[in-house]
Amino acid sequence: MISTLRKYRVVLNALVGQAMWFVCVVAGARGVDAVAVAAVAVSVMAQTWLAGGNRGRLLAHMIVVAACGVLTDSALTAWGVIAPVRVGVPHPWTPWWLAALWLNFASLTAICLRRLGERPLLAVVAGAVGGPLAYAGGIRFGAVAFPMGWASVIVLAAVWAVAAWGALVALPRMLRGVGAVARPILLLCTVALPVSAWGAEATFPVSCTVDGQELTLHGLGRLSRWMITGCDVALYLPRGLPGGKALDDVPKRLHLHYYRTIRAEQFSNGAGHTLERAFGAERLAPVRERVEQLHAAYRDVARGDEYTLSYAPGAGTTLALNGAGLVTIPGADFAAVYFAVWLGEPPIDAKLKSGLMRRREVSGRPLNGRMGVSE
């Protein structure tokens, strides 16, 4: 029985690999990463066992490919190329279900796709085509998004062409030259790289209360310039309310978590410029004094500080820093204008608005991330 399985392990690897892709993507989309991790762990252990005397090299290959893949997807997420669903994993780190998928892909490159390494050009073409298609399949299940549209596809094709060459051509040659004693050192260095780079990020609750009414997290976004992160932003709305009605006279909250020092005048300057572009001087005239009143309440922030901007019909718009209220501005007309800084047209940042407006059903767990990709 065992000898028969080993005889057909290439075919088994291909079939199991496709099944694991489906399991991981569906589990990721539904926020049950543990199912993906458990399924791939069992698959990898079984295939390593069937490898017989080649277990050391096979395991080394899979861990190196998976670790490099996790780092690659983390970088792609940070740059806004992809936006995977994540649960309990801080942005921009690769969520558990996608990490499991990388380990599954690593097993494919080590077994059923191994002979592609003998044809480097074919390996590169296969990576450039197959990589984006795999992510596109994840879109259909709601597990990932392409924030940059076709630009995301182009970047993924280039990245996966390099990744395929590395996993199928370069890495096997390198491992053949690495002795049994050196392999554990290589593995430790590979695994230590992402662990050493880990850093805490914002965690947003799945709900909040504004003037006695419970709001649920609608979307998440990140505001950054030239790859320098300014803040993560969460939008809370009444459950079931479409994002397109966020500027109506309904309760809402923006929760902003900052990653660097920002001066008070930068807030007022940025918001003021956006409002001028969106409304013009004439349309802003009725609320201008109230806008200036709110801008006068802004304070400098440092890394880790949090602003909330909350609106309750009949009560007004309240700006708070780290939970302490700074000012409350009356008027539904003011709220409709000022929340348009993030949610109007044009917004302060198009990617940020896209993330905030993408509604996600959540399951009562803390959320980490950006671009509306956490569940």
Phi, psi and omega per residue, in radians:
M1 nan -0.859 -3.125
I2 -1.138 -0.717 -3.139
S3 -1.127 -0.600 3.101
T4 -1.166 -0.744 3.112
L5 -1.089 -0.724 3.129
R6 -1.165 -0.572 3.140
K7 -1.130 -0.653 -3.092
Y8 -1.871 0.427 -3.036
R9 -1.196 -0.426 3.082
V10 -1.161 -0.781 3.106
V11 -1.145 -0.759 3.119
L12 -1.058 -0.710 -3.140
N13 -1.076 -0.736 3.140
A14 -1.143 -0.785 -3.114
L15 -1.182 -0.798 -3.140
V16 -1.144 -0.639 3.128
G17 -1.055 -0.741 3.106
Q18 -1.158 -0.695 3.107
A19 -1.124 -0.690 3.141
M20 -1.187 -0.587 3.075
W21 -1.040 -0.824 -3.134
F22 -1.079 -0.797 -3.127
V23 -1.066 -0.810 -3.094
C24 -1.124 -0.770 -3.098
V25 -1.154 -0.798 3.134
V26 -1.137 -0.744 3.118
A27 -1.095 -0.712 3.117
G28 -1.118 -0.756 -3.122
A29 -1.120 -0.539 -3.098
R30 -1.695 0.070 3.063
G31 1.299 0.404 3.113
V32 -2.017 1.178 -3.068
D33 -1.044 -0.525 -3.097
A34 -1.042 -0.589 3.117
V35 -1.118 -0.764 3.126
A36 -1.108 -0.813 -3.111
V37 -1.085 -0.785 -3.114
A38 -1.127 -0.764 -3.107
A39 -1.104 -0.806 -3.122
V40 -1.206 -0.630 3.116
A41 -1.054 -0.793 3.108
V42 -1.103 -0.757 3.141
S43 -1.065 -0.809 -3.107
V44 -1.162 -0.735 3.120
M45 -1.077 -0.729 3.137
A46 -1.129 -0.744 -3.110
Q47 -1.266 -0.555 3.055
T48 -1.164 -0.692 3.118
W49 -1.120 -0.694 3.138
L50 -1.236 -0.286 -3.102
A51 -1.213 -0.314 3.127
G52 1.164 -2.198 -3.056
G53 -1.255 -0.165 -3.111
N54 -1.643 0.258 -3.000
R55 -1.074 -0.740 -3.086
G56 -1.060 -0.852 -3.127
R57 -1.187 -0.680 3.130
L58 -1.087 -0.803 -3.127
L59 -1.118 -0.747 3.116
A60 -1.048 -0.757 3.137
H61 -1.055 -0.829 -3.060
M62 -1.154 -0.716 -3.100
I63 -1.200 -0.724 3.142
V64 -1.123 -0.807 -3.137
V65 -1.101 -0.786 -3.115
A66 -1.120 -0.755 -3.138
A67 -1.124 -0.744 3.101
C68 -1.145 -0.638 3.114
G69 -1.139 -0.716 3.106
V70 -1.071 -0.773 3.108
L71 -1.125 -0.698 -3.139
T72 -1.104 -0.830 -3.139
D73 -1.181 -0.546 3.062
S74 -1.113 -0.736 3.108
A75 -1.155 -0.733 3.129
L76 -1.112 -0.623 3.092
T77 -1.192 -0.753 -3.138
A78 -1.077 -0.580 -3.114
W79 -1.544 0.002 3.091
G80 1.381 0.294 3.134
V81 -1.344 -0.743 3.086
I82 -2.231 2.775 3.117
A83 -2.422 1.487 -3.122
P84 -1.396 2.634 3.006
V85 -1.138 2.377 3.118
R86 -2.400 2.542 3.062
V87 -2.235 2.101 3.042
G88 1.207 0.249 3.121
V89 -2.133 2.166 -3.078
P90 -1.185 2.546 3.031
H91 -1.147 2.432 0.106
P92 -1.795 0.359 -3.007
W93 -1.167 2.557 -3.109
T94 -1.088 2.252 3.114
P95 -1.161 2.836 -3.041
W96 -1.062 -0.684 -3.098
W97 -1.140 -0.614 3.137
L98 -1.330 -0.578 3.042
A99 -1.107 -0.724 3.089
A100 -1.094 -0.654 3.111
L101 -1.131 -0.640 3.078
W102 -1.148 -0.680 3.092
L103 -1.133 -0.650 3.074
N104 -1.118 -0.779 3.098
F105 -1.079 -0.663 3.129
A106 -1.067 -0.661 3.109
S107 -1.167 -0.600 3.105
L108 -1.164 -0.734 -3.136
T109 -1.184 -0.460 -3.124
A110 -1.473 -0.329 -3.037
I111 -2.157 -1.400 -2.971
C112 -1.303 -0.417 3.117
L113 -1.734 0.090 -2.988
R114 -1.019 -0.664 -3.072
R115 -1.236 -0.248 3.031
L116 -1.092 -0.416 3.118
G117 -1.104 -0.334 3.100
E118 -1.379 -0.209 3.107
R119 -2.240 1.424 -3.035
P120 -0.935 -0.721 -3.124
L121 -1.117 -0.738 3.115
L122 -1.134 -0.649 3.109
A123 -1.098 -0.743 3.141
V124 -1.130 -0.778 3.135
V125 -1.116 -0.741 3.131
A126 -1.071 -0.700 3.111
G127 -1.166 -0.750 -3.113
A128 -1.122 -0.541 -3.135
V129 -1.589 -0.838 -3.044
G130 -1.221 -0.631 -3.126
G131 -1.029 -1.026 3.106
P132 -1.017 -0.611 3.130
L133 -1.136 -0.658 3.121
A134 -1.109 -0.750 3.111
Y135 -1.177 -0.700 3.128
A136 -1.071 -0.624 3.063
G137 -1.094 -0.631 3.105
G138 -1.142 -0.511 3.106
I139 -1.090 -0.698 -3.106
R140 -1.087 -0.478 3.132
F141 -1.650 -0.051 -3.134
G142 1.376 0.350 -3.097
A143 -1.577 -0.346 -3.075
V144 -2.670 2.793 3.086
A145 -2.370 2.755 3.066
F146 -1.876 1.565 -3.108
P147 -1.033 -0.490 -3.083
M148 -1.693 0.104 3.134
G149 1.132 -2.307 -3.098
W150 -1.137 -0.444 3.074
A151 -1.096 -0.620 3.077
S152 -1.084 -0.723 -3.140
V153 -1.088 -0.768 -3.117
I154 -1.124 -0.783 3.122
V155 -1.098 -0.770 3.134
L156 -1.069 -0.694 3.125
A157 -1.063 -0.753 3.139
A158 -1.162 -0.774 -3.126
V159 -1.123 -0.756 -3.109
W160 -1.276 -0.448 3.025
A161 -1.100 -0.771 3.100
V162 -1.180 -0.745 -3.116
A163 -1.081 -0.728 3.133
A164 -1.125 -0.737 3.100
W165 -1.088 -0.740 -3.131
G166 -1.147 -0.775 -3.075
A167 -1.311 -0.575 -3.030
L168 -1.741 -0.428 -3.072
V169 -1.972 -1.032 -3.006
A170 -1.257 -0.833 -3.048
L171 -1.101 -0.815 3.104
P172 -0.990 -0.679 3.112
R173 -1.147 -0.682 3.141
M174 -1.167 -0.737 -3.099
L175 -1.207 -0.492 3.085
R176 -1.144 -0.451 3.130
G177 -1.645 0.052 -3.138
V178 -1.822 2.139 -3.124
G179 -1.241 2.933 -3.113
A180 -1.062 -0.590 -3.131
V181 -1.248 -0.624 -3.075
A182 -1.381 -0.366 -3.086
R183 -1.055 -0.791 3.102
P184 -1.022 -0.615 3.121
I185 -1.152 -0.741 3.110
L186 -1.060 -0.749 -3.135
L187 -1.135 -0.762 3.140
L188 -1.076 -0.726 3.129
C189 -1.139 -0.695 -3.122
T190 -1.160 -0.788 -3.124
V191 -1.247 -0.589 -3.094
A192 -1.200 -0.451 -3.096
L193 -1.058 -0.945 3.110
P194 -1.195 -0.592 -3.133
V195 -1.126 -0.737 -3.110
S196 -1.193 -0.431 -3.108
A197 -1.550 -0.082 -3.070
W198 -1.099 2.400 3.091
G199 -2.512 2.647 -3.111
A200 -1.235 2.542 3.098
E201 -2.328 -3.124 -3.077
A202 -1.179 2.515 2.997
T203 -2.161 2.114 -3.129
F204 -1.842 2.438 3.067
P205 -1.245 2.803 -3.106
V206 -1.398 -0.224 3.136
S207 -2.654 2.880 3.056
C208 -2.648 2.987 -3.134
T209 -2.118 2.252 3.081
V210 -2.150 2.008 3.133
D211 0.910 0.744 3.076
G212 1.485 -0.090 3.134
Q213 -1.863 2.309 -3.141
E214 -1.376 2.302 3.057
L215 -2.024 2.616 3.120
T216 -1.968 2.693 -3.124
L217 -1.158 2.189 -3.089
H218 -1.720 -0.779 -3.107
G219 -2.791 2.884 -3.128
L220 -2.275 2.523 3.093
G221 -2.570 2.888 3.116
R222 -2.247 2.338 3.091
L223 -1.833 2.066 -3.121
S224 -2.541 2.751 3.103
R225 -2.360 2.188 3.099
W226 0.923 0.771 3.103
M227 1.143 0.231 3.028
I228 -1.778 2.046 -3.064
T229 -1.352 2.249 3.068
G230 -1.627 -0.955 -3.120
C231 -2.814 2.789 2.924
D232 -1.770 2.529 -3.074
V233 -2.287 2.372 3.056
A234 -2.076 2.419 3.095
L235 -1.916 2.237 3.111
Y236 -2.003 2.313 3.134
L237 -2.393 2.868 3.016
P238 -1.007 2.488 -3.081
R239 -0.978 2.285 3.081
G240 1.508 -0.140 -3.130
L241 -1.272 2.229 3.110
P242 -1.118 2.554 3.138
G243 -1.037 -0.511 -3.134
G244 -1.141 -0.254 3.126
K245 -1.798 0.221 -3.073
A246 -1.104 -0.492 -3.123
L247 -1.554 0.014 3.061
D248 -1.255 3.094 -3.129
D249 -1.394 1.226 -3.121
V250 -2.290 2.708 3.078
P251 -1.091 2.538 3.128
K252 -2.845 2.831 3.085
R253 -2.607 2.430 2.921
L254 -1.903 2.266 -3.133
H255 -2.047 2.045 -3.044
L256 -2.026 2.196 3.114
H257 -1.960 2.191 -2.987
Y258 -1.772 2.574 -3.108
Y259 -2.004 -0.012 3.111
R260 -2.705 2.917 3.136
T261 -1.234 2.280 3.103
I262 -2.330 2.267 -3.113
R263 -1.378 2.693 -3.087
A264 -1.006 -0.705 -3.098
E265 -1.182 -0.409 3.091
Q266 -1.173 -0.619 3.087
F267 -1.121 -0.884 -3.094
S268 -1.153 -0.649 3.122
N269 -1.153 -0.796 -3.129
G270 -1.131 -0.797 3.136
A271 -1.166 -0.736 -3.129
G272 -1.082 -0.730 3.133
H273 -1.119 -0.735 3.138
T274 -1.124 -0.731 3.139
L275 -1.134 -0.681 3.114
E276 -1.102 -0.720 3.122
R277 -1.147 -0.696 -3.033
A278 -1.383 -0.645 -2.985
F279 -2.029 -0.523 -3.058
G280 1.408 2.822 -3.030
A281 -1.083 -0.700 -3.064
E282 -1.158 -0.787 -3.123
R283 -1.266 -0.420 3.125
L284 -1.422 -0.314 -3.026
A285 -0.909 -0.754 -3.092
P286 -1.138 -0.398 -3.079
V287 -2.034 0.069 -3.009
R288 -1.033 -0.761 -3.129
E289 -1.081 -0.681 3.133
R290 -1.240 -0.602 3.048
V291 -1.064 -0.804 -3.140
E292 -1.143 -0.575 3.086
Q293 -1.126 -0.751 3.112
L294 -1.182 -0.733 -3.137
H295 -1.070 -0.587 3.114
A296 -1.183 -0.344 -3.115
A297 -1.504 -0.227 -3.128
Y298 -1.068 2.567 3.075
R299 -2.175 2.764 3.038
D300 -1.079 2.566 3.062
V301 -2.164 2.693 3.060
A302 -2.109 3.031 3.133
R303 -0.967 2.282 3.123
G304 1.692 -0.277 3.100
D305 -1.252 2.731 -3.111
E306 -2.413 2.266 2.986
Y307 -1.758 2.554 2.888
T308 -2.200 2.446 3.061
L309 -2.127 1.923 -3.000
S310 -2.099 2.453 3.089
Y311 -2.185 2.312 3.029
A312 -2.216 2.178 3.131
P313 -0.939 2.282 3.139
G314 1.528 -0.341 -3.120
A315 -1.853 -0.608 3.118
G316 1.946 -2.990 -3.089
T317 -1.833 2.177 -3.085
T318 -1.986 2.227 3.043
L319 -1.755 2.225 -3.136
A320 -2.293 2.514 3.085
L321 -2.037 2.062 -3.127
N322 0.934 0.689 3.073
G323 1.539 -0.172 -3.136
A324 -1.711 2.120 -3.128
G325 -1.136 2.378 3.134
L326 -1.858 -0.686 -3.118
V327 -2.876 2.631 3.031
T328 -2.182 2.200 -3.090
I329 -1.919 2.182 -3.111
P330 -1.370 2.826 2.976
G331 1.865 2.187 3.042
A332 -1.192 -0.554 3.124
D333 -1.117 -0.661 3.111
F334 -1.146 -0.788 -3.126
A335 -1.048 -0.744 -3.130
A336 -1.085 -0.624 3.136
V337 -1.325 -0.821 -2.980
Y338 -1.315 -0.633 3.088
F339 -1.185 -0.308 3.087
A340 -1.173 -0.262 3.044
V341 -0.968 -0.700 -3.124
W342 -1.749 -0.541 -2.948
L343 -1.988 -0.073 -3.087
G344 -1.572 -2.808 -3.112
E345 -2.421 1.998 -0.005
P346 -1.436 2.574 3.116
P347 -1.495 3.078 3.103
I348 -1.159 -0.482 3.108
D349 -2.715 2.159 -3.051
A350 -1.147 -0.719 3.130
K351 -1.128 -0.715 3.117
L352 -1.045 -0.840 3.137
K353 -1.067 -0.718 3.140
S354 -1.002 -0.773 3.122
G355 -1.160 -0.725 -3.117
L356 -1.163 -0.569 -3.058
M357 -1.513 -0.166 -3.125
R358 -1.488 1.788 -3.063
R359 -1.272 2.389 3.084
R360 -2.219 2.359 3.013
E361 -1.386 2.259 -3.076
V362 -1.952 2.850 -2.976
S363 -2.067 0.387 3.056
G364 1.529 0.284 3.134
R365 -1.921 2.739 3.046
P366 -1.044 2.584 -3.110
L367 -1.998 2.439 3.047
N368 -2.228 2.468 2.984
G369 2.360 -2.746 -3.032
R370 -2.672 3.058 3.010
M371 0.959 0.487 3.077
G372 1.130 0.553 -3.014
V373 -1.872 0.000 -3.115
S374 -1.617 2.536 3.055
E375 -2.372 nan nan
